[in-house]
Amino acid sequence: MKTKKKFDAVKMMRKIRDKLSKEFVDKSYEGQKEYIKKRVKIRPGAAQKT
């Protein structure tokens, strides 16, 4: 018996990936990294990679 999902993680991931693919089409690798850096919020106390 299947139950109705309230949240579909696969569907959400595909939507996010498709959006990023459209935004990254004309960006270099460095441009992509800069885009992500500006939009990712770092939690206080979280380890950061340098």
mmCIF entry with sequence, helices, sheets and N, C-alpha, C, O atoms, coordinates in Angstrom:
data_MODEL
# 
_entry.id   MODEL 
# 
_entity.id                         1 
_entity.type                       polymer 
_entity.pdbx_number_of_molecules   1 
# 
_entity_poly.entity_id                      1 
_entity_poly.type                           'polypeptide(L)' 
_entity_poly.nstd_linkage                   no 
_entity_poly.nstd_monomer                   no 
_entity_poly.pdbx_seq_one_letter_code       MKTKKKFDAVKMMRKIRDKLSKEFVDKSYEGQKEYIKKRVKIRPGAAQKT 
_entity_poly.pdbx_seq_one_letter_code_can   MKTKKKFDAVKMMRKIRDKLSKEFVDKSYEGQKEYIKKRVKIRPGAAQKT 
_entity_poly.pdbx_strand_id                 A 
# 
loop_
_entity_poly_seq.entity_id 
_entity_poly_seq.num 
_entity_poly_seq.mon_id 
_entity_poly_seq.hetero 
1 1  MET n 
1 2  LYS n 
1 3  THR n 
1 4  LYS n 
1 5  LYS n 
1 6  LYS n 
1 7  PHE n 
1 8  ASP n 
1 9  ALA n 
1 10 VAL n 
1 11 LYS n 
1 12 MET n 
1 13 MET n 
1 14 ARG n 
1 15 LYS n 
1 16 ILE n 
1 17 ARG n 
1 18 ASP n 
1 19 LYS n 
1 20 LEU n 
1 21 SER n 
1 22 LYS n 
1 23 GLU n 
1 24 PHE n 
1 25 VAL n 
1 26 ASP n 
1 27 LYS n 
1 28 SER n 
1 29 TYR n 
1 30 GLU n 
1 31 GLY n 
1 32 GLN n 
1 33 LYS n 
1 34 GLU n 
1 35 TYR n 
1 36 ILE n 
1 37 LYS n 
1 38 LYS n 
1 39 ARG n 
1 40 VAL n 
1 41 LYS n 
1 42 ILE n 
1 43 ARG n 
1 44 PRO n 
1 45 GLY n 
1 46 ALA n 
1 47 ALA n 
1 48 GLN n 
1 49 LYS n 
1 50 THR n 
# 
_struct_asym.id          A 
_struct_asym.entity_id   1 
# 
loop_
_struct_conf.conf_type_id 
_struct_conf.id 
_struct_conf.pdbx_PDB_helix_id 
_struct_conf.beg_label_comp_id 
_struct_conf.beg_label_asym_id 
_struct_conf.beg_label_seq_id 
_struct_conf.pdbx_beg_PDB_ins_code 
_struct_conf.end_label_comp_id 
_struct_conf.end_label_asym_id 
_struct_conf.end_label_seq_id 
_struct_conf.pdbx_end_PDB_ins_code 
_struct_conf.beg_auth_comp_id 
_struct_conf.beg_auth_asym_id 
_struct_conf.beg_auth_seq_id 
_struct_conf.end_auth_comp_id 
_struct_conf.end_auth_asym_id 
_struct_conf.end_auth_seq_id 
_struct_conf.pdbx_PDB_helix_class 
_struct_conf.details 
_struct_conf.pdbx_PDB_helix_length 
HELX_P HELX_P1 AA1 ALA A 9  ? PHE A 24 ? ALA A 9  PHE A 24 1 ? 16 
HELX_P HELX_P2 AA2 TYR A 29 ? ARG A 39 ? TYR A 29 ARG A 39 1 ? 11 
# 
_struct_conf_type.id          HELX_P 
_struct_conf_type.criteria    ? 
_struct_conf_type.reference   ? 
# 
loop_
_atom_site.group_PDB 
_atom_site.id 
_atom_site.type_symbol 
_atom_site.label_atom_id 
_atom_site.label_alt_id 
_atom_site.label_comp_id 
_atom_site.label_asym_id 
_atom_site.label_entity_id 
_atom_site.label_seq_id 
_atom_site.pdbx_PDB_ins_code 
_atom_site.Cartn_x 
_atom_site.Cartn_y 
_atom_site.Cartn_z 
_atom_site.occupancy 
_atom_site.B_iso_or_equiv 
_atom_site.pdbx_formal_charge 
_atom_site.auth_seq_id 
_atom_site.auth_comp_id 
_atom_site.auth_asym_id 
_atom_site.auth_atom_id 
_atom_site.pdbx_PDB_model_num 
ATOM 1   N N  . MET A 1 1  ? 0.833  -1.179 0.000   1.00 0.00 ? 1  MET A N  1 
ATOM 2   C CA . MET A 1 1  ? 0.000  0.000  0.000   1.00 0.00 ? 1  MET A CA 1 
ATOM 3   C C  . MET A 1 1  ? 0.884  1.252  0.000   1.00 0.00 ? 1  MET A C  1 
ATOM 4   O O  . MET A 1 1  ? 1.760  1.398  0.853   1.00 0.00 ? 1  MET A O  1 
ATOM 5   N N  . LYS A 1 2  ? 0.651  2.150  -0.957  1.00 0.00 ? 2  LYS A N  1 
ATOM 6   C CA . LYS A 1 2  ? 1.397  3.398  -1.039  1.00 0.00 ? 2  LYS A CA 1 
ATOM 7   C C  . LYS A 1 2  ? 0.709  4.463  -0.212  1.00 0.00 ? 2  LYS A C  1 
ATOM 8   O O  . LYS A 1 2  ? -0.518 4.532  -0.136  1.00 0.00 ? 2  LYS A O  1 
ATOM 9   N N  . THR A 1 3  ? 1.538  5.294  0.409   1.00 0.00 ? 3  THR A N  1 
ATOM 10  C CA . THR A 1 3  ? 0.990  6.415  1.152   1.00 0.00 ? 3  THR A CA 1 
ATOM 11  C C  . THR A 1 3  ? 1.379  7.699  0.442   1.00 0.00 ? 3  THR A C  1 
ATOM 12  O O  . THR A 1 3  ? 2.395  7.742  -0.252  1.00 0.00 ? 3  THR A O  1 
ATOM 13  N N  . LYS A 1 4  ? 0.599  8.719  0.606   1.00 0.00 ? 4  LYS A N  1 
ATOM 14  C CA . LYS A 1 4  ? 0.870  10.019 -0.012  1.00 0.00 ? 4  LYS A CA 1 
ATOM 15  C C  . LYS A 1 4  ? 1.984  10.721 0.758   1.00 0.00 ? 4  LYS A C  1 
ATOM 16  O O  . LYS A 1 4  ? 1.894  10.909 1.971   1.00 0.00 ? 4  LYS A O  1 
ATOM 17  N N  . LYS A 1 5  ? 3.041  11.107 0.032   1.00 0.00 ? 5  LYS A N  1 
ATOM 18  C CA . LYS A 1 5  ? 4.160  11.810 0.656   1.00 0.00 ? 5  LYS A CA 1 
ATOM 19  C C  . LYS A 1 5  ? 3.813  13.282 0.828   1.00 0.00 ? 5  LYS A C  1 
ATOM 20  O O  . LYS A 1 5  ? 3.180  13.894 -0.032  1.00 0.00 ? 5  LYS A O  1 
ATOM 21  N N  . LYS A 1 6  ? 4.236  13.829 1.946   1.00 0.00 ? 6  LYS A N  1 
ATOM 22  C CA . LYS A 1 6  ? 4.077  15.260 2.156   1.00 0.00 ? 6  LYS A CA 1 
ATOM 23  C C  . LYS A 1 6  ? 5.235  16.022 1.515   1.00 0.00 ? 6  LYS A C  1 
ATOM 24  O O  . LYS A 1 6  ? 5.080  17.170 1.099   1.00 0.00 ? 6  LYS A O  1 
ATOM 25  N N  . PHE A 1 7  ? 6.387  15.375 1.441   1.00 0.00 ? 7  PHE A N  1 
ATOM 26  C CA . PHE A 1 7  ? 7.583  16.014 0.904   1.00 0.00 ? 7  PHE A CA 1 
ATOM 27  C C  . PHE A 1 7  ? 8.321  15.030 0.020   1.00 0.00 ? 7  PHE A C  1 
ATOM 28  O O  . PHE A 1 7  ? 8.622  13.915 0.447   1.00 0.00 ? 7  PHE A O  1 
ATOM 29  N N  . ASP A 1 8  ? 8.611  15.426 -1.194  1.00 0.00 ? 8  ASP A N  1 
ATOM 30  C CA . ASP A 1 8  ? 9.319  14.570 -2.141  1.00 0.00 ? 8  ASP A CA 1 
ATOM 31  C C  . ASP A 1 8  ? 10.733 15.140 -2.347  1.00 0.00 ? 8  ASP A C  1 
ATOM 32  O O  . ASP A 1 8  ? 10.920 16.098 -3.097  1.00 0.00 ? 8  ASP A O  1 
ATOM 33  N N  . ALA A 1 9  ? 11.707 14.547 -1.682  1.00 0.00 ? 9  ALA A N  1 
ATOM 34  C CA . ALA A 1 9  ? 13.084 15.050 -1.719  1.00 0.00 ? 9  ALA A CA 1 
ATOM 35  C C  . ALA A 1 9  ? 13.692 14.943 -3.110  1.00 0.00 ? 9  ALA A C  1 
ATOM 36  O O  . ALA A 1 9  ? 14.442 15.828 -3.522  1.00 0.00 ? 9  ALA A O  1 
ATOM 37  N N  . VAL A 1 10 ? 13.387 13.889 -3.834  1.00 0.00 ? 10 VAL A N  1 
ATOM 38  C CA . VAL A 1 10 ? 13.947 13.710 -5.181  1.00 0.00 ? 10 VAL A CA 1 
ATOM 39  C C  . VAL A 1 10 ? 13.425 14.802 -6.107  1.00 0.00 ? 10 VAL A C  1 
ATOM 40  O O  . VAL A 1 10 ? 14.187 15.394 -6.871  1.00 0.00 ? 10 VAL A O  1 
ATOM 41  N N  . LYS A 1 11 ? 12.139 15.063 -6.037  1.00 0.00 ? 11 LYS A N  1 
ATOM 42  C CA . LYS A 1 11 ? 11.532 16.107 -6.876  1.00 0.00 ? 11 LYS A CA 1 
ATOM 43  C C  . LYS A 1 11 ? 12.150 17.467 -6.566  1.00 0.00 ? 11 LYS A C  1 
ATOM 44  O O  . LYS A 1 11 ? 12.446 18.242 -7.475  1.00 0.00 ? 11 LYS A O  1 
ATOM 45  N N  . MET A 1 12 ? 12.344 17.752 -5.281  1.00 0.00 ? 12 MET A N  1 
ATOM 46  C CA . MET A 1 12 ? 12.930 19.027 -4.881  1.00 0.00 ? 12 MET A CA 1 
ATOM 47  C C  . MET A 1 12 ? 14.371 19.146 -5.370  1.00 0.00 ? 12 MET A C  1 
ATOM 48  O O  . MET A 1 12 ? 14.770 20.201 -5.863  1.00 0.00 ? 12 MET A O  1 
ATOM 49  N N  . MET A 1 13 ? 15.154 18.076 -5.239  1.00 0.00 ? 13 MET A N  1 
ATOM 50  C CA . MET A 1 13 ? 16.547 18.104 -5.673  1.00 0.00 ? 13 MET A CA 1 
ATOM 51  C C  . MET A 1 13 ? 16.648 18.329 -7.174  1.00 0.00 ? 13 MET A C  1 
ATOM 52  O O  . MET A 1 13 ? 17.506 19.084 -7.632  1.00 0.00 ? 13 MET A O  1 
ATOM 53  N N  . ARG A 1 14 ? 15.792 17.691 -7.930  1.00 0.00 ? 14 ARG A N  1 
ATOM 54  C CA . ARG A 1 14 ? 15.796 17.877 -9.390  1.00 0.00 ? 14 ARG A CA 1 
ATOM 55  C C  . ARG A 1 14 ? 15.465 19.313 -9.758  1.00 0.00 ? 14 ARG A C  1 
ATOM 56  O O  . ARG A 1 14 ? 16.065 19.884 -10.669 1.00 0.00 ? 14 ARG A O  1 
ATOM 57  N N  . LYS A 1 15 ? 14.507 19.894 -9.044  1.00 0.00 ? 15 LYS A N  1 
ATOM 58  C CA . LYS A 1 15 ? 14.114 21.282 -9.298  1.00 0.00 ? 15 LYS A CA 1 
ATOM 59  C C  . LYS A 1 15 ? 15.283 22.230 -9.011  1.00 0.00 ? 15 LYS A C  1 
ATOM 60  O O  . LYS A 1 15 ? 15.561 23.137 -9.796  1.00 0.00 ? 15 LYS A O  1 
ATOM 61  N N  . ILE A 1 16 ? 15.962 22.014 -7.888  1.00 0.00 ? 16 ILE A N  1 
ATOM 62  C CA . ILE A 1 16 ? 17.111 22.849 -7.523  1.00 0.00 ? 16 ILE A CA 1 
ATOM 63  C C  . ILE A 1 16 ? 18.237 22.670 -8.539  1.00 0.00 ? 16 ILE A C  1 
ATOM 64  O O  . ILE A 1 16 ? 18.839 23.648 -8.981  1.00 0.00 ? 16 ILE A O  1 
ATOM 65  N N  . ARG A 1 17 ? 18.520 21.418 -8.908  1.00 0.00 ? 17 ARG A N  1 
ATOM 66  C CA . ARG A 1 17 ? 19.600 21.143 -9.866  1.00 0.00 ? 17 ARG A CA 1 
ATOM 67  C C  . ARG A 1 17 ? 19.318 21.794 -11.217 1.00 0.00 ? 17 ARG A C  1 
ATOM 68  O O  . ARG A 1 17 ? 20.220 22.352 -11.840 1.00 0.00 ? 17 ARG A O  1 
ATOM 69  N N  . ASP A 1 18 ? 18.058 21.722 -11.672 1.00 0.00 ? 18 ASP A N  1 
ATOM 70  C CA . ASP A 1 18 ? 17.703 22.325 -12.955 1.00 0.00 ? 18 ASP A CA 1 
ATOM 71  C C  . ASP A 1 18 ? 17.872 23.846 -12.919 1.00 0.00 ? 18 ASP A C  1 
ATOM 72  O O  . ASP A 1 18 ? 18.348 24.445 -13.883 1.00 0.00 ? 18 ASP A O  1 
ATOM 73  N N  . LYS A 1 19 ? 17.480 24.461 -11.808 1.00 0.00 ? 19 LYS A N  1 
ATOM 74  C CA . LYS A 1 19 ? 17.621 25.908 -11.661 1.00 0.00 ? 19 LYS A CA 1 
ATOM 75  C C  . LYS A 1 19 ? 19.097 26.305 -11.680 1.00 0.00 ? 19 LYS A C  1 
ATOM 76  O O  . LYS A 1 19 ? 19.481 27.257 -12.360 1.00 0.00 ? 19 LYS A O  1 
ATOM 77  N N  . LEU A 1 20 ? 19.920 25.573 -10.933 1.00 0.00 ? 20 LEU A N  1 
ATOM 78  C CA . LEU A 1 20 ? 21.351 25.881 -10.905 1.00 0.00 ? 20 LEU A CA 1 
ATOM 79  C C  . LEU A 1 20 ? 21.995 25.674 -12.269 1.00 0.00 ? 20 LEU A C  1 
ATOM 80  O O  . LEU A 1 20 ? 22.852 26.459 -12.675 1.00 0.00 ? 20 LEU A O  1 
ATOM 81  N N  . SER A 1 21 ? 21.597 24.637 -12.970 1.00 0.00 ? 21 SER A N  1 
ATOM 82  C CA . SER A 1 21 ? 22.156 24.380 -14.303 1.00 0.00 ? 21 SER A CA 1 
ATOM 83  C C  . SER A 1 21 ? 21.899 25.560 -15.234 1.00 0.00 ? 21 SER A C  1 
ATOM 84  O O  . SER A 1 21 ? 22.777 25.946 -16.006 1.00 0.00 ? 21 SER A O  1 
ATOM 85  N N  . LYS A 1 22 ? 20.698 26.132 -15.162 1.00 0.00 ? 22 LYS A N  1 
ATOM 86  C CA . LYS A 1 22 ? 20.376 27.293 -16.004 1.00 0.00 ? 22 LYS A CA 1 
ATOM 87  C C  . LYS A 1 22 ? 21.204 28.503 -15.604 1.00 0.00 ? 22 LYS A C  1 
ATOM 88  O O  . LYS A 1 22 ? 21.636 29.271 -16.464 1.00 0.00 ? 22 LYS A O  1 
ATOM 89  N N  . GLU A 1 23 ? 21.430 28.682 -14.300 1.00 0.00 ? 23 GLU A N  1 
ATOM 90  C CA . GLU A 1 23 ? 22.203 29.832 -13.838 1.00 0.00 ? 23 GLU A CA 1 
ATOM 91  C C  . GLU A 1 23 ? 23.694 29.673 -14.135 1.00 0.00 ? 23 GLU A C  1 
ATOM 92  O O  . GLU A 1 23 ? 24.390 30.669 -14.335 1.00 0.00 ? 23 GLU A O  1 
ATOM 93  N N  . PHE A 1 24 ? 24.187 28.453 -14.166 1.00 0.00 ? 24 PHE A N  1 
ATOM 94  C CA . PHE A 1 24 ? 25.615 28.205 -14.349 1.00 0.00 ? 24 PHE A CA 1 
ATOM 95  C C  . PHE A 1 24 ? 26.028 28.066 -15.807 1.00 0.00 ? 24 PHE A C  1 
ATOM 96  O O  . PHE A 1 24 ? 27.222 27.958 -16.088 1.00 0.00 ? 24 PHE A O  1 
ATOM 97  N N  . VAL A 1 25 ? 25.100 28.063 -16.732 1.00 0.00 ? 25 VAL A N  1 
ATOM 98  C CA . VAL A 1 25 ? 25.421 27.767 -18.128 1.00 0.00 ? 25 VAL A CA 1 
ATOM 99  C C  . VAL A 1 25 ? 26.512 28.687 -18.690 1.00 0.00 ? 25 VAL A C  1 
ATOM 100 O O  . VAL A 1 25 ? 27.343 28.229 -19.474 1.00 0.00 ? 25 VAL A O  1 
ATOM 101 N N  . ASP A 1 26 ? 26.531 29.952 -18.316 1.00 0.00 ? 26 ASP A N  1 
ATOM 102 C CA . ASP A 1 26 ? 27.530 30.882 -18.846 1.00 0.00 ? 26 ASP A CA 1 
ATOM 103 C C  . ASP A 1 26 ? 28.610 31.253 -17.836 1.00 0.00 ? 26 ASP A C  1 
ATOM 104 O O  . ASP A 1 26 ? 29.394 32.168 -18.083 1.00 0.00 ? 26 ASP A O  1 
ATOM 105 N N  . LYS A 1 27 ? 28.662 30.553 -16.698 1.00 0.00 ? 27 LYS A N  1 
ATOM 106 C CA . LYS A 1 27 ? 29.644 30.871 -15.673 1.00 0.00 ? 27 LYS A CA 1 
ATOM 107 C C  . LYS A 1 27 ? 30.821 29.888 -15.731 1.00 0.00 ? 27 LYS A C  1 
ATOM 108 O O  . LYS A 1 27 ? 30.659 28.707 -16.039 1.00 0.00 ? 27 LYS A O  1 
ATOM 109 N N  . SER A 1 28 ? 31.987 30.409 -15.428 1.00 0.00 ? 28 SER A N  1 
ATOM 110 C CA . SER A 1 28 ? 33.167 29.555 -15.300 1.00 0.00 ? 28 SER A CA 1 
ATOM 111 C C  . SER A 1 28 ? 33.076 28.816 -13.967 1.00 0.00 ? 28 SER A C  1 
ATOM 112 O O  . SER A 1 28 ? 32.192 29.087 -13.154 1.00 0.00 ? 28 SER A O  1 
ATOM 113 N N  . TYR A 1 29 ? 33.988 27.894 -13.757 1.00 0.00 ? 29 TYR A N  1 
ATOM 114 C CA . TYR A 1 29 ? 34.037 27.171 -12.486 1.00 0.00 ? 29 TYR A CA 1 
ATOM 115 C C  . TYR A 1 29 ? 34.214 28.148 -11.332 1.00 0.00 ? 29 TYR A C  1 
ATOM 116 O O  . TYR A 1 29 ? 33.550 28.026 -10.302 1.00 0.00 ? 29 TYR A O  1 
ATOM 117 N N  . GLU A 1 30 ? 35.106 29.112 -11.504 1.00 0.00 ? 30 GLU A N  1 
ATOM 118 C CA . GLU A 1 30 ? 35.337 30.120 -10.459 1.00 0.00 ? 30 GLU A CA 1 
ATOM 119 C C  . GLU A 1 30 ? 34.077 30.950 -10.233 1.00 0.00 ? 30 GLU A C  1 
ATOM 120 O O  . GLU A 1 30 ? 33.754 31.288 -9.095  1.00 0.00 ? 30 GLU A O  1 
ATOM 121 N N  . GLY A 1 31 ? 33.373 31.279 -11.300 1.00 0.00 ? 31 GLY A N  1 
ATOM 122 C CA . GLY A 1 31 ? 32.126 32.029 -11.182 1.00 0.00 ? 31 GLY A CA 1 
ATOM 123 C C  . GLY A 1 31 ? 31.060 31.237 -10.431 1.00 0.00 ? 31 GLY A C  1 
ATOM 124 O O  . GLY A 1 31 ? 30.289 31.798 -9.652  1.00 0.00 ? 31 GLY A O  1 
ATOM 125 N N  . GLN A 1 32 ? 31.026 29.935 -10.671 1.00 0.00 ? 32 GLN A N  1 
ATOM 126 C CA . GLN A 1 32 ? 30.077 29.068 -9.975  1.00 0.00 ? 32 GLN A CA 1 
ATOM 127 C C  . GLN A 1 32 ? 30.387 29.026 -8.479  1.00 0.00 ? 32 GLN A C  1 
ATOM 128 O O  . GLN A 1 32 ? 29.482 29.108 -7.648  1.00 0.00 ? 32 GLN A O  1 
ATOM 129 N N  . LYS A 1 33 ? 31.669 28.896 -8.142  1.00 0.00 ? 33 LYS A N  1 
ATOM 130 C CA . LYS A 1 33 ? 32.062 28.859 -6.733  1.00 0.00 ? 33 LYS A CA 1 
ATOM 131 C C  . LYS A 1 33 ? 31.681 30.169 -6.043  1.00 0.00 ? 33 LYS A C  1 
ATOM 132 O O  . LYS A 1 33 ? 31.192 30.153 -4.914  1.00 0.00 ? 33 LYS A O  1 
ATOM 133 N N  . GLU A 1 34 ? 31.899 31.289 -6.708  1.00 0.00 ? 34 GLU A N  1 
ATOM 134 C CA . GLU A 1 34 ? 31.568 32.591 -6.131  1.00 0.00 ? 34 GLU A CA 1 
ATOM 135 C C  . GLU A 1 34 ? 30.059 32.728 -5.921  1.00 0.00 ? 34 GLU A C  1 
ATOM 136 O O  . GLU A 1 34 ? 29.618 33.253 -4.899  1.00 0.00 ? 34 GLU A O  1 
ATOM 137 N N  . TYR A 1 35 ? 29.279 32.262 -6.875  1.00 0.00 ? 35 TYR A N  1 
ATOM 138 C CA . TYR A 1 35 ? 27.814 32.278 -6.775  1.00 0.00 ? 35 TYR A CA 1 
ATOM 139 C C  . TYR A 1 35 ? 27.361 31.508 -5.533  1.00 0.00 ? 35 TYR A C  1 
ATOM 140 O O  . TYR A 1 35 ? 26.517 31.982 -4.772  1.00 0.00 ? 35 TYR A O  1 
ATOM 141 N N  . ILE A 1 36 ? 27.928 30.326 -5.339  1.00 0.00 ? 36 ILE A N  1 
ATOM 142 C CA . ILE A 1 36 ? 27.553 29.483 -4.202  1.00 0.00 ? 36 ILE A CA 1 
ATOM 143 C C  . ILE A 1 36 ? 27.992 30.129 -2.889  1.00 0.00 ? 36 ILE A C  1 
ATOM 144 O O  . ILE A 1 36 ? 27.228 30.155 -1.924  1.00 0.00 ? 36 ILE A O  1 
ATOM 145 N N  . LYS A 1 37 ? 29.220 30.651 -2.849  1.00 0.00 ? 37 LYS A N  1 
ATOM 146 C CA . LYS A 1 37 ? 29.724 31.302 -1.633  1.00 0.00 ? 37 LYS A CA 1 
ATOM 147 C C  . LYS A 1 37 ? 28.806 32.423 -1.170  1.00 0.00 ? 37 LYS A C  1 
ATOM 148 O O  . LYS A 1 37 ? 28.562 32.574 0.027   1.00 0.00 ? 37 LYS A O  1 
ATOM 149 N N  . LYS A 1 38 ? 28.295 33.208 -2.112  1.00 0.00 ? 38 LYS A N  1 
ATOM 150 C CA . LYS A 1 38 ? 27.444 34.346 -1.771  1.00 0.00 ? 38 LYS A CA 1 
ATOM 151 C C  . LYS A 1 38 ? 26.095 33.901 -1.229  1.00 0.00 ? 38 LYS A C  1 
ATOM 152 O O  . LYS A 1 38 ? 25.457 34.641 -0.481  1.00 0.00 ? 38 LYS A O  1 
ATOM 153 N N  . ARG A 1 39 ? 25.651 32.699 -1.595  1.00 0.00 ? 39 ARG A N  1 
ATOM 154 C CA . ARG A 1 39 ? 24.309 32.279 -1.239  1.00 0.00 ? 39 ARG A CA 1 
ATOM 155 C C  . ARG A 1 39 ? 24.213 31.268 -0.104  1.00 0.00 ? 39 ARG A C  1 
ATOM 156 O O  . ARG A 1 39 ? 23.131 31.050 0.441   1.00 0.00 ? 39 ARG A O  1 
ATOM 157 N N  . VAL A 1 40 ? 25.319 30.658 0.251   1.00 0.00 ? 40 VAL A N  1 
ATOM 158 C CA . VAL A 1 40 ? 25.307 29.659 1.317   1.00 0.00 ? 40 VAL A CA 1 
ATOM 159 C C  . VAL A 1 40 ? 25.474 30.359 2.658   1.00 0.00 ? 40 VAL A C  1 
ATOM 160 O O  . VAL A 1 40 ? 26.376 31.177 2.839   1.00 0.00 ? 40 VAL A O  1 
ATOM 161 N N  . LYS A 1 41 ? 24.605 30.031 3.578   1.00 0.00 ? 41 LYS A N  1 
ATOM 162 C CA . LYS A 1 41 ? 24.709 30.594 4.924   1.00 0.00 ? 41 LYS A CA 1 
ATOM 163 C C  . LYS A 1 41 ? 25.462 29.600 5.796   1.00 0.00 ? 41 LYS A C  1 
ATOM 164 O O  . LYS A 1 41 ? 25.087 28.431 5.888   1.00 0.00 ? 41 LYS A O  1 
ATOM 165 N N  . ILE A 1 42 ? 26.505 30.064 6.421   1.00 0.00 ? 42 ILE A N  1 
ATOM 166 C CA . ILE A 1 42 ? 27.312 29.222 7.286   1.00 0.00 ? 42 ILE A CA 1 
ATOM 167 C C  . ILE A 1 42 ? 26.753 29.312 8.708   1.00 0.00 ? 42 ILE A C  1 
ATOM 168 O O  . ILE A 1 42 ? 26.565 30.400 9.252   1.00 0.00 ? 42 ILE A O  1 
ATOM 169 N N  . ARG A 1 43 ? 26.493 28.147 9.289   1.00 0.00 ? 43 ARG A N  1 
ATOM 170 C CA . ARG A 1 43 ? 26.012 28.123 10.670  1.00 0.00 ? 43 ARG A CA 1 
ATOM 171 C C  . ARG A 1 43 ? 27.132 28.485 11.629  1.00 0.00 ? 43 ARG A C  1 
ATOM 172 O O  . ARG A 1 43 ? 28.272 28.062 11.440  1.00 0.00 ? 43 ARG A O  1 
ATOM 173 N N  . PRO A 1 44 ? 26.816 29.267 12.660  1.00 0.00 ? 44 PRO A N  1 
ATOM 174 C CA . PRO A 1 44 ? 27.858 29.590 13.655  1.00 0.00 ? 44 PRO A CA 1 
ATOM 175 C C  . PRO A 1 44 ? 28.421 28.318 14.266  1.00 0.00 ? 44 PRO A C  1 
ATOM 176 O O  . PRO A 1 44 ? 27.670 27.421 14.650  1.00 0.00 ? 44 PRO A O  1 
ATOM 177 N N  . GLY A 1 45 ? 29.731 28.242 14.355  1.00 0.00 ? 45 GLY A N  1 
ATOM 178 C CA . GLY A 1 45 ? 30.383 27.084 14.946  1.00 0.00 ? 45 GLY A CA 1 
ATOM 179 C C  . GLY A 1 45 ? 30.621 25.942 13.965  1.00 0.00 ? 45 GLY A C  1 
ATOM 180 O O  . GLY A 1 45 ? 31.261 24.952 14.322  1.00 0.00 ? 45 GLY A O  1 
ATOM 181 N N  . ALA A 1 46 ? 30.123 26.058 12.744  1.00 0.00 ? 46 ALA A N  1 
ATOM 182 C CA . ALA A 1 46 ? 30.315 25.002 11.756  1.00 0.00 ? 46 ALA A CA 1 
ATOM 183 C C  . ALA A 1 46 ? 31.746 25.061 11.225  1.00 0.00 ? 46 ALA A C  1 
ATOM 184 O O  . ALA A 1 46 ? 32.307 26.145 11.067  1.00 0.00 ? 46 ALA A O  1 
ATOM 185 N N  . ALA A 1 47 ? 32.321 23.926 10.958  1.00 0.00 ? 47 ALA A N  1 
ATOM 186 C CA . ALA A 1 47 ? 33.675 23.855 10.413  1.00 0.00 ? 47 ALA A CA 1 
ATOM 187 C C  . ALA A 1 47 ? 33.665 24.409 8.997   1.00 0.00 ? 47 ALA A C  1 
ATOM 188 O O  . ALA A 1 47 ? 32.765 24.111 8.212   1.00 0.00 ? 47 ALA A O  1 
ATOM 189 N N  . GLN A 1 48 ? 34.663 25.213 8.676   1.00 0.00 ? 48 GLN A N  1 
ATOM 190 C CA . GLN A 1 48 ? 34.767 25.783 7.340   1.00 0.00 ? 48 GLN A CA 1 
ATOM 191 C C  . GLN A 1 48 ? 36.016 25.265 6.653   1.00 0.00 ? 48 GLN A C  1 
ATOM 192 O O  . GLN A 1 48 ? 37.088 25.188 7.253   1.00 0.00 ? 48 GLN A O  1 
ATOM 193 N N  . LYS A 1 49 ? 35.861 24.913 5.386   1.00 0.00 ? 49 LYS A N  1 
ATOM 194 C CA . LYS A 1 49 ? 36.996 24.458 4.585   1.00 0.00 ? 49 LYS A CA 1 
ATOM 195 C C  . LYS A 1 49 ? 37.686 25.681 4.004   1.00 0.00 ? 49 LYS A C  1 
ATOM 196 O O  . LYS A 1 49 ? 37.031 26.564 3.451   1.00 0.00 ? 49 LYS A O  1 
ATOM 197 N N  . THR A 1 50 ? 39.006 25.735 4.126   1.00 0.00 ? 50 THR A N  1 
ATOM 198 C CA . THR A 1 50 ? 39.732 26.894 3.599   1.00 0.00 ? 50 THR A CA 1 
ATOM 199 C C  . THR A 1 50 ? 40.381 26.600 2.293   1.00 0.00 ? 50 THR A C  1 
ATOM 200 O O  . THR A 1 50 ? 41.032 27.471 1.717   1.00 0.00 ? 50 THR A O  1 
# 
